Amino acid sequence: MELEEKTKLGGKTLLLKSNFLKSSSWSFTAVAFRALGGLTINKLFAVLLGASGITLLSHFQNLTSLFTLLPSEGVNRSIMKYWSDKDLGEKEKTAIFKTGFWVTLVIFLMTLGILYFWQKEYFFDRFMQEISPSEFLLIFIPAVFLMLMSGYLNSVILALRKVKVYAIINITSLIVLVIVVYVGVKFGTVTQALLSFALGYGLMAFVAFGYLIYKRKSIPLRFGLPDGKSLKKIARFLAMAISAIVFGRLLDFAVRDYMIDLYGLERTGLWQSVAKMSTSYLLVFTGTVGVVYYPKMASLINDGKALKTYVGRVMGFVSFVTVLCLGVYYLNKEFVLRLFFDNGFESAAYLVRYQVIGDVFCILSYLLAYLLSAKVQTMKYIWAQLISALIYLGVISVLLENYELEALTLGYMWRYIGFFIILLIFNRRTLFR
């Protein structure tokens, strides 16, 4: 009897691993193309616009993320959570979808009002040196709104476990993105090049929308008025997403802005080249693992034993691959920086050491943060974000005078070591029961 039980458990473990790897293969293909596209965009900006172009691209991407992160981590994450629930009926799923659309729209308008109409000089003036505000907004507003819709519609596809469809949509969209950015960088001003990035990403929405229209009979999507019950469900995810913005992207924007004033665009661009390498392979991780891991984990949230097994297996696999890949990157850091940026960027190689250590803990922390999100443990999530942000600022403020740019990578490393430890403590009952 005991042998039979162990055999069944082993079979389930192998099945979980097999399904994870099978789903991840399509996800990896999509995200590998997307990461390659991101690196191609970095290369275009580095070669044609230099280190200052990389700094401005990073700053602009950070700006657009202030618009997209709250809907992505709040609304879209709630869509994946509740649409993955087998016990939720079609009527409830439709209500959440309708409510999510309106919440996304309201968030977009509020963010635009706060960042542009209240703090325009701080957030936007660096990007409007060669173009009038009205011309800038004419492209920026619809482009960012389409970016939001792209993420929103793709979250439905992921919740339905249509990983292959998601992969095909993203690969198709990526080709469009690179073409649009190439035209913007090659033939436009710096501002037009930056706007081409937002526009290229926004065009992805049409591909996802086309698929959902094609499958409209089998996927319960309806547009209509918001629902109070659904709004309460989404609100808990929004609270977690707000903490990620304030203690993450907004903090990053402020630190980078301070560094630009302190060291200038060129020197800051060296640090940003290393940071953008992290962004590229973190995109591969979140896109490969996150799109498979989060919906599956959310569906197991009420089965403690299966959840522990699944999370443990994924963390073990991800740890091995992460250390292996980042080890190769570290040993070839000068070559990699020249390859993906331009000659001269290898002088930033000394910054890679602490950055890759931070990346290992950042990747593992994502897996544990997803666990808090799936369990909707809002206050624990917010506390983890706050404490890690304070660690980051504390290390930078103490070390900046003596270590200069290296203080930023040291701060990054200790931030995610701290984040990882905090999340281990918060998830101890799930991981060590």
TAHUHU-V731461 format. One record per run of one state. SS is the DSSP state (@ for helix, = for strand, . for the rest). FROM is the first residue (numbers start at 0). TO is the last residue. If there is no record, write none. Layout:
# TAHUHU-V731461
{{SS:FROM:TO} {SS:FROM:TO}}
This chain:
# TAHUHU-V731461
{{.:0:0} {@:1:82} {.:83:88} {@:89:117} {.:118:118} {@:119:122} {.:123:123} {@:124:126} {.:127:131} {@:132:158} {.:159:161} {@:162:186} {.:187:188} {@:189:201} {.:202:202} {@:203:213} {.:214:226} {@:227:298} {.:299:302} {@:303:330} {.:331:331} {@:332:339} {.:340:343} {@:344:373} {.:374:376} {@:377:402} {.:403:403} {@:404:425} {.:426:426} {@:427:430} {.:431:432}}
